[in-house]
Amino acid sequence: MSSMIMNVVVAGVLLLASGGDDPGGSGGEGFQDGRTAGVRLENSKIIITGTGIGGKSDGYRIKRPCWYEPDKSATEKLQQQEDLRALWFRYTPNATEEKYQKFLKQFKDKAGKEGRWWAPAYNGADPDGLSCWNGLDPFVWVPPGTTPPSGITIAELVEIARAALTVPEPKIQLNPDAKSYVNLPTWVWLGDAGQTSRSVTATIPGFMSATVTADLKNIKIDPGTGDDRAKKAEEGCGQTGTPYAKGKKFTCGVTYLRASADQPRDVYTLTVTSVWEVGVQDNVVPFAYDPIQAAATRDVEVGEVQSTVRKGTP
């Protein structure tokens, strides 16, 4: 086994054994579930907080699967390695005191110096994350005020926050709800819309943080058929649509022009998409993100209006 591979193996064992470092996220594992996990932090000190976590990912992925993060000071790192001496001997083949002292020398040489050790972390949701992590050195000494090659940047911290950002799926409300009719306006709005602003903050405690926000801008309606069979009204939809109210002007929804009896399953499939604008707090990066769009569907049965003709009496 090469010394480099051995260092990685030992570093992993020592990291797991140290146990005192919060790996970040919600337990550092699987804080984002859904269609595609955006990020799952492993061996990371990054903490993810905010109102925008815990939903379904829109599939956004961070570009780099692994990176270095600030770890311990010179004195702290030396103390950690000395405390884990027994583990080093247990997991190092043909371990001797001479080999251990040689291993420890890299930490003793930095004791009392300004600067900090950096350690590797990775995105467990990326299939290349672990192999990328294995390609990094287990310890990197970094002078004060500098970032090592492959060291995490504020832009990458923003990306991690963006990958963790989720928005709720729309809950479609209709009136009429059970069945609509030809030429009868079908009102559309979001039920239980909740917060129309969400945010996620990714923080490396004591070093830097980045916050990404999502603000509900509007909804889009797809009636599930062409203009010859349905007429949309979206000018009054605003952020969450317009709930039905007697006597109120119809400005958000669909008016179906033909019945659904000739459609698959005898219904139209109406889709409502919520559009969330994404921003970065304090403009710490010189680029903008595309909006997040979340969609849901409802089956709409549309019948013909039945009229009754009464025969006159002489």
C-alpha positions as CSV (number, residue, x, y, z in Angstrom):
1,M,0.0,0.0,0.0
2,S,1.4,3.4,-1.0
3,S,2.1,6.0,1.6
4,M,-0.5,8.3,0.0
5,I,-3.2,5.7,0.1
6,M,-2.2,4.8,3.6
7,N,-2.5,8.4,4.7
8,V,-6.0,8.6,3.2
9,V,-7.1,5.4,4.9
10,V,-5.7,6.5,8.3
11,A,-7.1,10.0,7.8
12,G,-10.6,8.6,7.2
13,V,-10.3,6.3,10.3
14,L,-9.1,9.2,12.5
15,L,-11.8,11.5,11.2
16,L,-14.5,9.0,12.0
17,A,-13.0,8.3,15.4
18,S,-12.7,11.9,16.4
19,G,-16.5,12.2,16.5
20,G,-16.6,15.7,17.8
21,D,-17.1,17.6,14.5
22,D,-20.6,18.2,13.2
23,P,-20.7,17.0,9.6
24,G,-23.2,19.7,8.7
25,G,-26.7,19.6,7.3
26,S,-29.4,17.8,9.1
27,G,-27.2,15.1,10.6
28,G,-24.9,15.7,7.6
29,E,-26.9,13.0,5.6
30,G,-29.8,13.1,3.3
31,F,-31.2,16.5,4.4
32,Q,-32.6,16.8,0.9
33,D,-34.9,14.2,-0.6
34,G,-37.0,14.1,-3.7
35,R,-36.8,13.6,-7.5
36,T,-33.0,14.2,-7.4
37,A,-30.9,14.8,-4.4
38,G,-29.1,18.1,-4.9
39,V,-26.4,17.7,-2.2
40,R,-25.5,15.4,0.6
41,L,-22.6,16.7,2.6
42,E,-20.0,14.2,3.8
43,N,-17.1,14.8,6.1
44,S,-18.1,18.5,6.0
45,K,-18.3,21.2,8.6
46,I,-20.8,23.2,6.5
47,I,-24.1,23.8,8.3
48,I,-27.3,24.1,6.2
49,T,-30.2,26.1,7.7
50,G,-33.3,28.0,6.6
51,T,-36.9,27.8,5.6
52,G,-36.2,26.4,2.2
53,I,-34.8,22.9,3.2
54,G,-36.6,19.6,3.5
55,G,-38.7,19.7,0.3
56,K,-38.2,18.1,-3.1
57,S,-35.1,19.0,-5.1
58,D,-35.4,20.6,-8.5
59,G,-32.3,18.6,-9.6
60,Y,-29.8,21.4,-9.3
61,R,-26.3,20.0,-8.8
62,I,-23.1,21.6,-7.6
63,K,-20.4,21.6,-10.2
64,R,-17.5,20.1,-8.1
65,P,-18.1,16.9,-6.2
66,C,-15.3,17.4,-3.6
67,W,-13.3,20.3,-2.0
68,Y,-11.1,21.3,0.9
69,E,-12.6,23.1,3.9
70,P,-11.0,24.9,6.8
71,D,-10.4,22.5,9.6
72,K,-8.2,22.8,12.8
73,S,-5.5,25.2,13.9
74,A,-1.9,23.9,14.1
75,T,-2.1,23.3,17.8
76,E,-5.6,21.7,17.6
77,K,-4.5,19.3,14.8
78,L,-1.4,18.2,16.6
79,Q,-3.4,17.5,19.8
80,Q,-6.0,15.5,17.7
81,Q,-3.4,13.3,16.1
82,E,-1.7,12.7,19.5
83,D,-5.0,11.8,21.1
84,L,-5.6,9.2,18.3
85,R,-2.3,7.5,18.6
86,A,-3.8,4.2,19.5
87,L,-6.0,4.2,16.4
88,W,-3.0,5.0,14.2
89,F,-1.2,1.9,15.5
90,R,-4.3,-0.2,15.1
91,Y,-5.0,0.6,11.5
92,T,-1.4,1.1,10.2
93,P,0.2,-2.1,8.8
94,N,3.6,-2.8,10.4
95,A,3.3,0.2,12.7
96,T,6.3,1.3,14.7
97,E,7.0,4.2,16.9
98,E,9.5,5.5,14.3
99,K,6.8,5.5,11.6
100,Y,4.3,7.2,14.0
101,Q,6.8,10.0,14.8
102,K,7.5,10.5,11.1
103,F,3.8,10.8,10.5
104,L,3.4,13.2,13.4
105,K,6.3,15.4,12.3
106,Q,4.2,17.2,9.7
107,F,1.9,18.4,12.5
108,K,4.7,19.2,15.0
109,D,6.5,21.3,12.3
110,K,3.4,23.6,12.1
111,A,2.7,23.9,15.8
112,G,2.5,27.5,17.0
113,K,2.4,28.9,13.4
114,E,-0.3,31.1,12.0
115,G,-2.5,29.4,9.4
116,R,-4.8,26.4,9.5
117,W,-5.1,22.8,8.3
118,W,-7.7,22.2,5.7
119,A,-9.5,18.8,5.2
120,P,-11.4,17.3,2.3
121,A,-15.2,17.0,2.1
122,Y,-17.5,15.8,-0.7
123,N,-21.0,15.7,-2.1
124,G,-22.4,12.2,-1.3
125,A,-25.2,12.7,-3.8
126,D,-22.7,12.9,-6.6
127,P,-21.6,9.5,-8.0
128,D,-18.1,10.9,-8.4
129,G,-18.0,12.4,-4.9
130,L,-16.2,9.6,-3.0
131,S,-13.6,9.0,-5.7
132,C,-13.0,12.7,-5.9
133,W,-12.5,12.8,-2.2
134,N,-10.0,9.9,-2.3
135,G,-8.0,11.9,-4.8
136,L,-7.4,14.8,-2.3
137,D,-4.7,14.9,0.4
138,P,-6.1,14.1,3.8
139,F,-4.4,17.2,5.3
140,V,-3.4,20.5,3.7
141,W,-1.6,23.3,5.5
142,V,-2.8,26.7,4.4
143,P,-1.1,30.0,5.4
144,P,-3.5,32.8,6.7
145,G,-5.5,34.7,4.2
146,T,-5.1,32.2,1.4
147,T,-7.2,29.4,-0.2
148,P,-5.5,26.2,-1.4
149,P,-6.1,24.7,-4.9
150,S,-9.5,22.9,-4.7
151,G,-10.3,24.9,-1.6
152,I,-14.0,25.9,-1.2
153,T,-14.8,29.4,-2.3
154,I,-17.8,31.7,-1.5
155,A,-19.2,30.9,-5.0
156,E,-19.1,27.2,-4.2
157,L,-20.8,27.8,-0.9
158,V,-23.5,29.7,-2.8
159,E,-23.9,26.6,-5.0
160,I,-24.3,24.3,-2.0
161,A,-27.0,26.6,-0.6
162,R,-28.7,26.7,-4.1
163,A,-28.6,22.9,-4.3
164,A,-30.3,22.6,-0.9
165,L,-33.0,25.1,-1.8
166,T,-36.4,23.6,-2.3
167,V,-39.9,25.0,-2.9
168,P,-43.3,23.3,-2.2
169,E,-45.3,21.7,-5.0
170,P,-48.4,23.6,-5.8
171,K,-51.7,22.5,-4.2
172,I,-54.3,23.2,-6.8
173,Q,-57.7,24.6,-5.8
174,L,-60.5,24.8,-8.3
175,N,-64.0,26.2,-8.4
176,P,-66.1,24.4,-9.6
177,D,-64.1,21.7,-7.8
178,A,-65.7,18.3,-8.7
179,K,-66.9,19.1,-12.3
180,S,-66.9,22.1,-14.6
181,Y,-69.0,22.8,-17.6
182,V,-68.5,24.3,-21.1
183,N,-68.2,28.1,-21.1
184,L,-68.2,28.2,-17.2
185,P,-65.1,29.9,-15.8
186,T,-63.1,27.5,-13.7
187,W,-61.2,29.5,-11.0
188,V,-57.7,28.4,-10.1
189,W,-55.6,29.2,-7.1
190,L,-53.1,27.7,-4.7
191,G,-54.4,26.2,-1.5
192,D,-52.3,26.4,1.6
193,A,-49.7,28.4,-0.2
194,G,-47.7,29.1,3.0
195,Q,-44.6,31.2,2.8
196,T,-44.0,32.9,-0.5
197,S,-40.4,33.6,0.4
198,R,-37.9,30.9,1.3
199,S,-34.1,30.9,2.0
200,V,-31.2,28.6,2.6
201,T,-27.9,29.5,4.3
202,A,-24.8,27.5,4.0
203,T,-22.3,28.3,6.7
204,I,-18.7,27.3,7.6
205,P,-18.7,28.5,11.2
206,G,-16.2,31.2,11.9
207,F,-15.2,31.6,8.2
208,M,-18.0,32.5,5.8
209,S,-21.7,32.0,4.9
210,A,-23.9,32.4,1.8
211,T,-27.7,32.7,1.6
212,V,-29.8,31.9,-1.4
213,T,-33.5,33.0,-1.6
214,A,-36.5,32.0,-3.6
215,D,-39.5,34.3,-3.9
216,L,-42.8,33.2,-5.5
217,K,-43.4,35.4,-8.5
218,N,-46.4,34.0,-10.3
219,I,-48.2,30.8,-11.4
220,K,-48.7,29.5,-14.9
221,I,-51.7,27.5,-16.1
222,D,-51.8,24.8,-18.8
223,P,-55.4,23.7,-19.4
224,G,-54.3,20.4,-20.9
225,T,-55.7,21.2,-24.3
226,G,-55.3,23.7,-27.2
227,D,-56.8,27.1,-27.7
228,D,-59.6,25.7,-29.7
229,R,-60.9,23.9,-26.6
230,A,-59.9,26.2,-23.7
231,K,-59.3,29.9,-23.0
232,K,-56.9,30.9,-20.2
233,A,-57.1,33.9,-17.9
234,E,-53.8,34.6,-16.2
235,E,-53.7,38.4,-15.9
236,G,-55.0,38.4,-12.3
237,C,-53.3,35.3,-11.0
238,G,-50.5,37.1,-9.2
239,Q,-48.4,34.9,-6.9
240,T,-51.0,32.4,-5.9
241,G,-54.0,32.7,-8.1
242,T,-57.5,34.1,-7.3
243,P,-59.8,32.2,-4.9
244,Y,-63.4,32.2,-6.0
245,A,-65.7,34.8,-4.5
246,K,-69.3,35.5,-5.6
247,G,-69.5,38.6,-7.7
248,K,-65.8,38.9,-8.2
249,K,-64.3,39.4,-11.6
250,F,-62.9,36.2,-13.1
251,T,-59.2,36.9,-13.9
252,C,-57.3,33.6,-13.1
253,G,-58.3,30.2,-14.4
254,V,-59.7,28.4,-17.5
255,T,-62.9,28.5,-19.5
256,Y,-63.3,25.2,-21.3
257,L,-65.0,25.6,-24.7
258,R,-65.7,21.9,-25.3
259,A,-66.6,19.0,-23.1
260,S,-64.0,16.4,-22.0
261,A,-66.0,13.3,-23.0
262,D,-63.8,12.6,-26.0
263,Q,-60.5,13.0,-24.0
264,P,-58.5,10.1,-22.5
265,R,-60.2,9.1,-19.2
266,D,-62.9,11.7,-20.1
267,V,-61.0,14.5,-18.4
268,Y,-58.6,17.3,-19.2
269,T,-55.3,17.3,-17.3
270,L,-54.8,20.8,-15.9
271,T,-51.2,21.8,-14.9
272,V,-50.3,24.6,-12.5
273,T,-46.7,25.7,-12.3
274,S,-45.4,28.0,-9.6
275,V,-42.5,30.2,-10.6
276,W,-39.9,31.2,-7.9
277,E,-37.3,33.8,-8.6
278,V,-33.9,32.9,-7.1
279,G,-31.5,35.4,-5.7
280,V,-28.2,35.5,-3.8
281,Q,-28.1,37.7,-0.7
282,D,-25.7,40.6,-0.8
283,N,-24.8,39.7,-4.4
284,V,-21.7,37.9,-3.4
285,V,-21.4,36.2,-6.8
286,P,-21.5,37.9,-10.3
287,F,-24.2,35.7,-11.8
288,A,-27.9,34.9,-11.6
289,Y,-29.8,31.7,-11.2
290,D,-32.7,30.6,-13.4
291,P,-36.1,30.5,-11.6
292,I,-37.2,27.3,-9.9
293,Q,-40.5,25.9,-11.3
294,A,-42.6,23.4,-9.4
295,A,-45.7,21.9,-11.1
296,A,-48.7,19.8,-10.1
297,T,-51.7,18.5,-12.0
298,R,-55.5,18.0,-11.6
299,D,-58.0,16.1,-13.6
300,V,-60.9,18.4,-14.7
301,E,-64.1,16.8,-16.0
302,V,-66.0,19.2,-18.2
303,G,-69.6,18.5,-19.2
304,E,-72.1,20.1,-21.5
305,V,-74.6,22.5,-20.1
306,Q,-77.9,20.9,-20.2
307,S,-80.9,23.1,-21.1
308,T,-84.5,22.4,-20.5
309,V,-87.0,23.5,-23.2
310,R,-90.6,23.8,-22.0
311,K,-93.3,23.4,-24.5
312,G,-95.7,26.3,-24.4
313,T,-99.4,25.9,-23.7
314,P,-102.2,27.3,-26.0
